[in-house]
Amino acid sequence: MKDKLELIAAKEFTYYDEMYKVVDFLNKNLSEHDLVFGITERDDKHIINIYKEK
């Protein structure tokens, strides 16, 4: 992994128990494009963050 990540997008969704599987799928399939996906929880929502490796 490169030294820094730049946040390029974030989207809030209704809580979904298996959202981590979506994020895992995206990371496994798009890492070669220097993209990293993350997930955070806030209240009853999930937030998916998309980062670009610098």
C-alpha distance matrix in Angstrom:
0.0 3.8 6.7 8.5 9.3 12.8 15.1 17.0 19.2 20.6 23.4 25.7 27.3 30.0 28.9 28.3 27.9 25.5 23.2 20.3 20.9 20.5 17.2 16.0 17.6 15.9 12.3 13.4 15.1 13.3 9.6 10.7 12.0 8.8 10.4 9.7 13.0 14.5 18.0 20.5 24.2 26.9 30.6 31.1 28.2 24.6 22.3 19.5 16.9 14.9 12.0 10.9 7.6 9.4
3.8 0.0 3.8 5.9 7.8 11.0 14.0 15.9 18.7 20.5 23.7 26.3 28.3 31.3 30.5 30.2 30.2 28.0 25.4 22.7 23.6 22.9 19.4 18.8 20.2 18.0 14.8 16.3 17.5 15.0 11.6 12.2 12.5 8.9 10.9 10.9 14.4 15.9 19.5 21.6 25.4 27.8 31.5 32.3 29.3 25.9 23.1 20.4 17.3 15.1 11.7 9.8 6.1 6.4
6.7 3.8 0.0 3.8 7.1 10.3 13.5 16.1 18.9 20.6 24.0 26.4 28.7 31.7 30.9 31.0 31.0 29.2 26.6 23.9 25.4 24.7 21.0 20.8 22.7 20.4 17.2 19.2 20.6 18.0 14.7 15.8 15.6 11.9 13.2 12.7 15.7 16.4 19.8 21.4 25.1 27.1 30.9 32.1 29.3 26.0 23.2 20.9 17.6 16.0 12.3 11.1 7.7 6.9
8.5 5.9 3.8 0.0 3.8 6.7 9.9 12.6 15.5 17.2 20.8 23.2 25.8 28.9 28.4 28.9 29.3 27.7 24.7 22.5 24.2 23.1 19.4 19.9 21.7 19.1 16.3 18.9 20.0 17.1 14.4 15.8 14.9 11.1 11.6 11.0 13.7 14.3 17.6 19.0 22.7 24.4 28.2 29.5 26.5 23.4 20.3 18.2 14.7 13.1 9.4 8.5 6.0 5.4
9.3 7.8 7.1 3.8 0.0 3.8 6.5 9.2 11.9 13.6 17.1 19.7 22.3 25.4 25.2 25.6 26.3 24.7 21.5 19.6 21.4 20.0 16.3 17.3 19.0 16.2 13.9 16.9 17.7 14.7 12.5 14.5 13.1 9.5 8.9 8.1 10.4 11.2 14.5 16.1 19.8 21.6 25.4 26.4 23.3 20.1 16.9 14.6 11.0 9.4 5.7 5.6 4.7 5.9
12.8 11.0 10.3 6.7 3.8 0.0 3.8 6.1 9.3 11.5 15.3 18.1 21.1 24.5 24.8 25.6 26.8 25.4 21.9 20.6 22.4 20.5 17.1 18.8 20.1 16.9 15.3 18.6 18.9 15.6 14.2 16.0 13.7 10.6 9.6 9.5 11.1 12.1 15.0 16.4 19.8 21.1 24.9 25.8 22.5 19.6 16.1 14.0 10.2 8.4 5.2 5.2 6.4 6.9
15.1 14.0 13.5 9.9 6.5 3.8 0.0 3.8 5.9 7.8 11.6 14.4 17.5 20.9 21.4 22.5 24.0 22.9 19.2 18.4 20.5 18.3 15.2 17.5 18.8 15.6 14.7 18.3 18.5 15.4 14.8 17.1 14.7 12.1 9.9 9.3 9.6 10.1 12.4 13.6 16.8 17.9 21.6 22.4 19.0 16.3 12.6 10.8 7.0 6.0 4.4 6.5 9.1 10.4
17.0 15.9 16.1 12.6 9.2 6.1 3.8 0.0 3.8 7.2 10.6 14.1 17.0 20.7 21.7 22.6 24.5 23.2 19.5 19.2 20.8 18.1 15.4 18.0 18.6 15.1 15.0 18.4 17.9 14.5 14.7 16.6 13.6 11.9 9.6 10.1 10.3 11.7 13.8 15.4 18.4 19.4 22.8 23.2 19.6 16.9 13.3 11.1 7.8 5.8 5.5 6.6 10.1 11.5
19.2 18.7 18.9 15.5 11.9 9.3 5.9 3.8 0.0 3.8 6.9 10.4 13.3 17.0 18.4 19.4 21.7 20.6 16.8 17.1 18.9 16.0 13.8 16.9 17.5 14.1 14.8 18.3 17.8 15.0 15.8 18.1 15.3 14.1 11.0 10.9 9.7 10.6 11.8 13.3 15.9 16.7 19.9 20.0 16.2 13.8 10.2 8.3 5.8 5.2 7.2 9.5 13.1 15.0
20.6 20.5 20.6 17.2 13.6 11.5 7.8 7.2 3.8 0.0 3.8 6.9 10.0 13.6 14.9 16.3 18.7 18.1 14.3 15.0 17.2 14.6 12.6 16.0 17.0 14.2 15.1 18.7 18.7 16.4 17.3 20.1 17.8 16.5 13.0 11.9 9.6 9.3 9.4 10.2 12.4 13.0 16.1 16.2 12.5 10.2 6.6 5.6 4.4 6.2 9.0 12.2 15.4 17.7
23.4 23.7 24.0 20.8 17.1 15.3 11.6 10.6 6.9 3.8 0.0 3.8 6.6 10.3 12.1 13.7 16.5 16.2 12.6 14.2 16.2 13.5 12.4 16.2 16.9 14.5 16.1 19.5 19.3 17.6 19.1 22.0 19.8 19.0 15.4 14.2 11.3 10.8 9.7 10.4 11.6 12.1 14.5 13.9 10.1 8.3 5.5 5.4 6.7 8.8 12.2 15.3 18.7 21.1
25.7 26.3 26.4 23.2 19.7 18.1 14.4 14.1 10.4 6.9 3.8 0.0 3.8 7.1 9.0 11.3 14.3 14.9 11.6 13.7 16.1 13.9 13.3 17.0 18.0 16.4 18.0 21.3 21.5 20.3 21.7 24.8 23.0 22.1 18.4 16.7 13.3 11.9 9.7 9.3 9.2 9.2 11.1 10.2 6.5 5.7 4.3 6.5 8.9 11.8 15.2 18.5 21.6 24.2
27.3 28.3 28.7 25.8 22.3 21.1 17.5 17.0 13.3 10.0 6.6 3.8 0.0 3.8 6.2 8.1 11.6 12.3 9.4 12.3 14.4 12.4 12.7 16.3 17.0 16.0 18.2 21.0 21.2 20.6 22.4 25.6 24.1 23.6 19.8 18.1 14.4 13.2 10.5 10.5 9.6 10.1 11.1 9.0 5.6 5.2 6.1 7.9 11.2 13.9 17.5 20.8 23.8 26.7
30.0 31.3 31.7 28.9 25.4 24.5 20.9 20.7 17.0 13.6 10.3 7.1 3.8 0.0 3.8 6.3 9.9 11.6 9.9 13.1 15.1 13.8 14.7 17.9 18.8 18.5 20.6 23.2 23.6 23.5 25.2 28.5 27.3 26.9 23.1 21.1 17.3 15.7 12.5 11.9 10.0 10.1 9.8 6.7 4.8 6.2 8.8 11.0 14.5 17.4 20.9 24.3 27.1 30.1
28.9 30.5 30.9 28.4 25.2 24.8 21.4 21.7 18.4 14.9 12.1 9.0 6.2 3.8 0.0 3.8 6.6 9.0 7.9 10.7 13.1 12.7 13.5 16.3 17.7 17.9 19.6 22.0 23.0 23.2 24.6 28.1 27.4 26.8 23.0 20.5 16.8 14.6 11.1 10.4 8.0 9.0 8.7 5.4 4.5 5.3 8.9 11.1 14.7 17.7 21.0 24.5 27.0 30.1
28.3 30.2 31.0 28.9 25.6 25.6 22.5 22.6 19.4 16.3 13.7 11.3 8.1 6.3 3.8 0.0 3.8 5.6 5.5 8.7 10.2 10.2 11.9 14.1 15.2 16.1 18.0 19.9 20.9 21.7 23.3 26.7 26.3 26.0 22.4 20.0 16.3 14.6 11.5 11.8 10.2 12.2 12.2 9.0 8.1 7.4 10.7 11.7 15.5 18.0 21.3 24.6 26.9 30.3
27.9 30.2 31.0 29.3 26.3 26.8 24.0 24.5 21.7 18.7 16.5 14.3 11.6 9.9 6.6 3.8 0.0 3.8 5.8 7.7 9.1 10.5 12.1 13.4 14.9 16.5 17.9 19.4 21.0 22.2 23.4 26.9 27.0 26.6 23.2 20.5 16.9 15.1 12.0 12.4 10.9 13.5 13.5 10.8 10.6 9.6 12.8 13.6 17.0 19.5 22.4 25.7 27.5 31.0
25.5 28.0 29.2 27.7 24.7 25.4 22.9 23.2 20.6 18.1 16.2 14.9 12.3 11.6 9.0 5.6 3.8 0.0 3.8 5.3 5.5 7.2 9.3 10.2 11.3 13.3 14.9 15.9 17.5 19.0 20.3 23.7 24.0 23.9 20.6 18.1 14.8 13.6 11.3 12.8 12.4 15.5 16.3 13.7 12.6 10.6 13.1 12.7 16.0 17.8 20.7 23.7 25.4 29.0
23.2 25.4 26.6 24.7 21.5 21.9 19.2 19.5 16.8 14.3 12.6 11.6 9.4 9.9 7.9 5.5 5.8 3.8 0.0 3.8 5.3 5.2 6.5 8.7 9.9 10.9 12.6 14.5 15.7 16.6 18.0 21.4 21.3 21.1 17.6 15.2 11.6 10.5 8.2 10.1 10.4 13.5 14.9 12.7 10.6 7.9 9.7 9.0 12.3 14.2 17.2 20.3 22.3 25.9
20.3 22.7 23.9 22.5 19.6 20.6 18.4 19.2 17.1 15.0 14.2 13.7 12.3 13.1 10.7 8.7 7.7 5.3 3.8 0.0 3.8 5.4 5.1 6.0 8.5 9.8 10.5 12.2 14.3 15.2 15.9 19.5 19.9 19.3 16.1 13.2 10.0 8.7 7.1 9.5 10.7 14.3 16.2 14.7 12.7 9.5 10.7 9.4 12.0 13.6 16.0 18.9 20.4 24.0
20.9 23.6 25.4 24.2 21.4 22.4 20.5 20.8 18.9 17.2 16.2 16.1 14.4 15.1 13.1 10.2 9.1 5.5 5.3 3.8 0.0 3.8 5.4 5.0 6.1 8.6 9.8 10.5 12.3 14.1 15.2 18.5 19.2 19.3 16.3 14.0 11.3 11.2 10.4 13.2 14.4 17.9 19.6 17.6 15.7 12.6 13.7 11.9 14.3 15.1 17.5 19.9 21.3 25.0
20.5 22.9 24.7 23.1 20.0 20.5 18.3 18.1 16.0 14.6 13.5 13.9 12.4 13.8 12.7 10.2 10.5 7.2 5.2 5.4 3.8 0.0 3.8 5.4 5.1 6.2 8.7 10.0 10.7 12.0 13.8 16.9 17.1 17.4 14.2 12.5 9.6 10.2 9.8 12.9 14.4 17.6 19.6 17.5 14.9 11.7 12.1 9.7 12.1 12.6 15.4 17.8 19.7 23.4
17.2 19.4 21.0 19.4 16.3 17.1 15.2 15.4 13.8 12.6 12.4 13.3 12.7 14.7 13.5 11.9 12.1 9.3 6.5 5.1 5.4 3.8 0.0 3.8 5.4 5.1 6.2 8.6 10.0 10.4 11.4 15.0 15.0 14.7 11.4 9.0 6.0 6.6 7.1 10.7 13.0 16.3 18.9 17.5 14.7 11.1 10.6 7.7 9.3 9.7 12.1 14.6 16.3 20.0
16.0 18.8 20.8 19.9 17.3 18.8 17.5 18.0 16.9 16.0 16.2 17.0 16.3 17.9 16.3 14.1 13.4 10.2 8.7 6.0 5.0 5.4 3.8 0.0 3.8 5.5 5.2 6.2 8.7 10.1 10.5 13.9 14.9 14.7 12.1 9.8 7.9 8.7 9.7 13.2 15.5 19.1 21.6 20.3 17.9 14.3 14.1 11.3 12.4 12.3 13.9 15.9 16.8 20.6
17.6 20.2 22.7 21.7 19.0 20.1 18.8 18.6 17.5 17.0 16.9 18.0 17.0 18.8 17.7 15.2 14.9 11.3 9.9 8.5 6.1 5.1 5.4 3.8 0.0 3.8 5.5 5.2 6.2 8.5 10.1 12.9 13.8 14.6 12.2 10.9 9.5 11.3 12.4 16.0 18.2 21.6 24.0 22.2 19.6 16.1 15.9 12.8 14.0 13.2 15.0 16.5 17.7 21.5
15.9 18.0 20.4 19.1 16.2 16.9 15.6 15.1 14.1 14.2 14.5 16.4 16.0 18.5 17.9 16.1 16.5 13.3 10.9 9.8 8.6 6.2 5.1 5.5 3.8 0.0 3.8 5.5 5.3 5.7 7.9 10.8 10.9 11.6 8.8 8.1 6.9 9.6 11.4 15.2 17.8 20.9 23.6 22.2 19.1 15.5 14.4 10.8 11.3 9.9 11.8 13.1 14.7 18.4
12.3 14.8 17.2 16.3 13.9 15.3 14.7 15.0 14.8 15.1 16.1 18.0 18.2 20.6 19.6 18.0 17.9 14.9 12.6 10.5 9.8 8.7 6.2 5.2 5.5 3.8 0.0 3.8 5.5 5.5 5.5 9.0 9.9 9.6 7.3 5.8 5.9 8.6 11.3 15.0 18.0 21.3 24.3 23.4 20.4 16.6 15.3 11.8 11.4 9.8 10.5 11.6 12.3 16.1
13.4 16.3 19.2 18.9 16.9 18.6 18.3 18.4 18.3 18.7 19.5 21.3 21.0 23.2 22.0 19.9 19.4 15.9 14.5 12.2 10.5 10.0 8.6 6.2 5.2 5.5 3.8 0.0 3.8 6.0 6.1 8.6 10.6 11.2 9.9 9.2 9.7 12.2 14.5 18.2 21.0 24.5 27.3 26.1 23.3 19.6 18.7 15.3 15.2 13.5 14.0 14.5 14.7 18.4
15.1 17.5 20.6 20.0 17.7 18.9 18.5 17.9 17.8 18.7 19.3 21.5 21.2 23.6 23.0 20.9 21.0 17.5 15.7 14.3 12.3 10.7 10.0 8.7 6.2 5.3 5.5 3.8 0.0 3.8 6.0 7.4 8.8 10.6 9.5 10.1 10.7 13.9 16.2 20.0 22.8 26.0 28.8 27.4 24.4 20.7 19.5 15.9 15.8 13.5 14.3 14.3 15.0 18.5
13.3 15.0 18.0 17.1 14.7 15.6 15.4 14.5 15.0 16.4 17.6 20.3 20.6 23.5 23.2 21.7 22.2 19.0 16.6 15.2 14.1 12.0 10.4 10.1 8.5 5.7 5.5 6.0 3.8 0.0 3.8 5.4 5.5 7.2 6.0 7.6 9.0 12.6 15.5 19.2 22.3 25.2 28.3 27.2 23.9 20.2 18.4 14.6 13.7 10.8 11.2 10.7 11.7 15.1
9.6 11.6 14.7 14.4 12.5 14.2 14.8 14.7 15.8 17.3 19.1 21.7 22.4 25.2 24.6 23.3 23.4 20.3 18.0 15.9 15.2 13.8 11.4 10.5 10.1 7.9 5.5 6.1 6.0 3.8 0.0 3.8 5.2 5.2 5.2 6.3 8.9 12.2 15.6 19.1 22.5 25.5 28.8 28.1 24.9 21.2 19.2 15.5 14.0 11.2 10.4 9.6 9.4 12.8
10.7 12.2 15.8 15.8 14.5 16.0 17.1 16.6 18.1 20.1 22.0 24.8 25.6 28.5 28.1 26.7 26.9 23.7 21.4 19.5 18.5 16.9 15.0 13.9 12.9 10.8 9.0 8.6 7.4 5.4 3.8 0.0 3.8 5.5 7.4 9.6 12.5 15.9 19.3 22.8 26.2 29.1 32.4 31.7 28.5 24.7 22.6 18.9 17.2 14.0 12.9 11.0 10.4 13.1
12.0 12.5 15.6 14.9 13.1 13.7 14.7 13.6 15.3 17.8 19.8 23.0 24.1 27.3 27.4 26.3 27.0 24.0 21.3 19.9 19.2 17.1 15.0 14.9 13.8 10.9 9.9 10.6 8.8 5.5 5.2 3.8 0.0 3.8 5.5 8.9 11.7 15.3 18.7 22.1 25.5 28.1 31.4 30.8 27.3 23.7 21.2 17.5 15.5 12.0 10.8 8.6 8.9 11.4
8.8 8.9 11.9 11.1 9.5 10.6 12.1 11.9 14.1 16.5 19.0 22.1 23.6 26.9 26.8 26.0 26.6 23.9 21.1 19.3 19.3 17.4 14.7 14.7 14.6 11.6 9.6 11.2 10.6 7.2 5.2 5.5 3.8 0.0 3.8 6.7 10.2 13.5 17.1 20.2 23.8 26.3 29.9 29.7 26.3 22.7 19.9 16.4 13.9 10.4 8.3 5.8 5.2 8.1
10.4 10.9 13.2 11.6 8.9 9.6 9.9 9.6 11.0 13.0 15.4 18.4 19.8 23.1 23.0 22.4 23.2 20.6 17.6 16.1 16.3 14.2 11.4 12.1 12.2 8.8 7.3 9.9 9.5 6.0 5.2 7.4 5.5 3.8 0.0 3.8 6.7 10.2 13.6 16.8 20.3 22.8 26.3 26.0 22.5 18.9 16.2 12.6 10.3 6.9 5.7 4.8 6.2 9.8
9.7 10.9 12.7 11.0 8.1 9.5 9.3 10.1 10.9 11.9 14.2 16.7 18.1 21.1 20.5 20.0 20.5 18.1 15.2 13.2 14.0 12.5 9.0 9.8 10.9 8.1 5.8 9.2 10.1 7.6 6.3 9.6 8.9 6.7 3.8 0.0 3.8 6.8 10.4 13.6 17.2 19.9 23.4 23.3 20.0 16.3 13.8 10.4 8.2 5.9 5.0 6.3 7.3 11.0
13.0 14.4 15.7 13.7 10.4 11.1 9.6 10.3 9.7 9.6 11.3 13.3 14.4 17.3 16.8 16.3 16.9 14.8 11.6 10.0 11.3 9.6 6.0 7.9 9.5 6.9 5.9 9.7 10.7 9.0 8.9 12.5 11.7 10.2 6.7 3.8 0.0 3.8 7.0 10.4 13.8 16.7 20.0 19.6 16.4 12.6 10.4 6.9 5.6 4.7 6.2 8.9 10.7 14.3
14.5 15.9 16.4 14.3 11.2 12.1 10.1 11.7 10.6 9.3 10.8 11.9 13.2 15.7 14.6 14.6 15.1 13.6 10.5 8.7 11.2 10.2 6.6 8.7 11.3 9.6 8.6 12.2 13.9 12.6 12.2 15.9 15.3 13.5 10.2 6.8 3.8 0.0 3.8 6.9 10.5 13.4 16.8 16.8 13.8 10.2 8.2 5.7 5.0 6.5 8.0 11.4 12.8 16.1
18.0 19.5 19.8 17.6 14.5 15.0 12.4 13.8 11.8 9.4 9.7 9.7 10.5 12.5 11.1 11.5 12.0 11.3 8.2 7.1 10.4 9.8 7.1 9.7 12.4 11.4 11.3 14.5 16.2 15.5 15.6 19.3 18.7 17.1 13.6 10.4 7.0 3.8 0.0 3.8 6.9 10.1 13.3 13.1 10.3 6.7 5.5 4.6 6.1 9.0 11.2 14.8 16.5 19.7
20.5 21.6 21.4 19.0 16.1 16.4 13.6 15.4 13.3 10.2 10.4 9.3 10.5 11.9 10.4 11.8 12.4 12.8 10.1 9.5 13.2 12.9 10.7 13.2 16.0 15.2 15.0 18.2 20.0 19.2 19.1 22.8 22.1 20.2 16.8 13.6 10.4 6.9 3.8 0.0 3.8 6.7 10.2 10.8 8.5 5.7 5.2 6.6 8.0 11.5 13.5 17.2 18.9 21.7
24.2 25.4 25.1 22.7 19.8 19.8 16.8 18.4 15.9 12.4 11.6 9.2 9.6 10.0 8.0 10.2 10.9 12.4 10.4 10.7 14.4 14.4 13.0 15.5 18.2 17.8 18.0 21.0 22.8 22.3 22.5 26.2 25.5 23.8 20.3 17.2 13.8 10.5 6.9 3.8 0.0 3.8 6.6 7.3 5.8 4.6 6.2 9.0 11.2 14.8 17.0 20.8 22.6 25.4
26.9 27.8 27.1 24.4 21.6 21.1 17.9 19.4 16.7 13.0 12.1 9.2 10.1 10.1 9.0 12.2 13.5 15.5 13.5 14.3 17.9 17.6 16.3 19.1 21.6 20.9 21.3 24.5 26.0 25.2 25.5 29.1 28.1 26.3 22.8 19.9 16.7 13.4 10.1 6.7 3.8 0.0 3.8 6.0 5.3 6.3 7.5 11.1 13.0 16.7 18.9 22.7 24.8 27.2
30.6 31.5 30.9 28.2 25.4 24.9 21.6 22.8 19.9 16.1 14.5 11.1 11.1 9.8 8.7 12.2 13.5 16.3 14.9 16.2 19.6 19.6 18.9 21.6 24.0 23.6 24.3 27.3 28.8 28.3 28.8 32.4 31.4 29.9 26.3 23.4 20.0 16.8 13.3 10.2 6.6 3.8 0.0 3.8 5.6 8.3 10.5 14.1 16.4 20.2 22.6 26.4 28.5 31.0
31.1 32.3 32.1 29.5 26.4 25.8 22.4 23.2 20.0 16.2 13.9 10.2 9.0 6.7 5.4 9.0 10.8 13.7 12.7 14.7 17.6 17.5 17.5 20.3 22.2 22.2 23.4 26.1 27.4 27.2 28.1 31.7 30.8 29.7 26.0 23.3 19.6 16.8 13.1 10.8 7.3 6.0 3.8 0.0 3.8 7.1 10.2 13.5 16.5 20.0 22.9 26.6 29.0 31.8
28.2 29.3 29.3 26.5 23.3 22.5 19.0 19.6 16.2 12.5 10.1 6.5 5.6 4.8 4.5 8.1 10.6 12.6 10.6 12.7 15.7 14.9 14.7 17.9 19.6 19.1 20.4 23.3 24.4 23.9 24.9 28.5 27.3 26.3 22.5 20.0 16.4 13.8 10.3 8.5 5.8 5.3 5.6 3.8 0.0 3.8 6.6 9.9 13.0 16.4 19.4 23.1 25.6 28.4
24.6 25.9 26.0 23.4 20.1 19.6 16.3 16.9 13.8 10.2 8.3 5.7 5.2 6.2 5.3 7.4 9.6 10.6 7.9 9.5 12.6 11.7 11.1 14.3 16.1 15.5 16.6 19.6 20.7 20.2 21.2 24.7 23.7 22.7 18.9 16.3 12.6 10.2 6.7 5.7 4.6 6.3 8.3 7.1 3.8 0.0 3.8 6.5 9.8 13.1 16.2 19.8 22.2 25.2
22.3 23.1 23.2 20.3 16.9 16.1 12.6 13.3 10.2 6.6 5.5 4.3 6.1 8.8 8.9 10.7 12.8 13.1 9.7 10.7 13.7 12.1 10.6 14.1 15.9 14.4 15.3 18.7 19.5 18.4 19.2 22.6 21.2 19.9 16.2 13.8 10.4 8.2 5.5 5.2 6.2 7.5 10.5 10.2 6.6 3.8 0.0 3.8 6.4 9.9 12.9 16.6 19.1 21.9
19.5 20.4 20.9 18.2 14.6 14.0 10.8 11.1 8.3 5.6 5.4 6.5 7.9 11.0 11.1 11.7 13.6 12.7 9.0 9.4 11.9 9.7 7.7 11.3 12.8 10.8 11.8 15.3 15.9 14.6 15.5 18.9 17.5 16.4 12.6 10.4 6.9 5.7 4.6 6.6 9.0 11.1 14.1 13.5 9.9 6.5 3.8 0.0 3.8 6.7 10.0 13.5 16.2 19.2
16.9 17.3 17.6 14.7 11.0 10.2 7.0 7.8 5.8 4.4 6.7 8.9 11.2 14.5 14.7 15.5 17.0 16.0 12.3 12.0 14.3 12.1 9.3 12.4 14.0 11.3 11.4 15.2 15.8 13.7 14.0 17.2 15.5 13.9 10.3 8.2 5.6 5.0 6.1 8.0 11.2 13.0 16.4 16.5 13.0 9.8 6.4 3.8 0.0 3.8 6.5 10.2 12.9 15.7
14.9 15.1 16.0 13.1 9.4 8.4 6.0 5.8 5.2 6.2 8.8 11.8 13.9 17.4 17.7 18.0 19.5 17.8 14.2 13.6 15.1 12.6 9.7 12.3 13.2 9.9 9.8 13.5 13.5 10.8 11.2 14.0 12.0 10.4 6.9 5.9 4.7 6.5 9.0 11.5 14.8 16.7 20.2 20.0 16.4 13.1 9.9 6.7 3.8 0.0 3.8 6.9 10.0 12.9
12.0 11.7 12.3 9.4 5.7 5.2 4.4 5.5 7.2 9.0 12.2 15.2 17.5 20.9 21.0 21.3 22.4 20.7 17.2 16.0 17.5 15.4 12.1 13.9 15.0 11.8 10.5 14.0 14.3 11.2 10.4 12.9 10.8 8.3 5.7 5.0 6.2 8.0 11.2 13.5 17.0 18.9 22.6 22.9 19.4 16.2 12.9 10.0 6.5 3.8 0.0 3.8 6.5 9.3
10.9 9.8 11.1 8.5 5.6 5.2 6.5 6.6 9.5 12.2 15.3 18.5 20.8 24.3 24.5 24.6 25.7 23.7 20.3 18.9 19.9 17.8 14.6 15.9 16.5 13.1 11.6 14.5 14.3 10.7 9.6 11.0 8.6 5.8 4.8 6.3 8.9 11.4 14.8 17.2 20.8 22.7 26.4 26.6 23.1 19.8 16.6 13.5 10.2 6.9 3.8 0.0 3.8 6.3
7.6 6.1 7.7 6.0 4.7 6.4 9.1 10.1 13.1 15.4 18.7 21.6 23.8 27.1 27.0 26.9 27.5 25.4 22.3 20.4 21.3 19.7 16.3 16.8 17.7 14.7 12.3 14.7 15.0 11.7 9.4 10.4 8.9 5.2 6.2 7.3 10.7 12.8 16.5 18.9 22.6 24.8 28.5 29.0 25.6 22.2 19.1 16.2 12.9 10.0 6.5 3.8 0.0 3.8
9.4 6.4 6.9 5.4 5.9 6.9 10.4 11.5 15.0 17.7 21.1 24.2 26.7 30.1 30.1 30.3 31.0 29.0 25.9 24.0 25.0 23.4 20.0 20.6 21.5 18.4 16.1 18.4 18.5 15.1 12.8 13.1 11.4 8.1 9.8 11.0 14.3 16.1 19.7 21.7 25.4 27.2 31.0 31.8 28.4 25.2 21.9 19.2 15.7 12.9 9.3 6.3 3.8 0.0
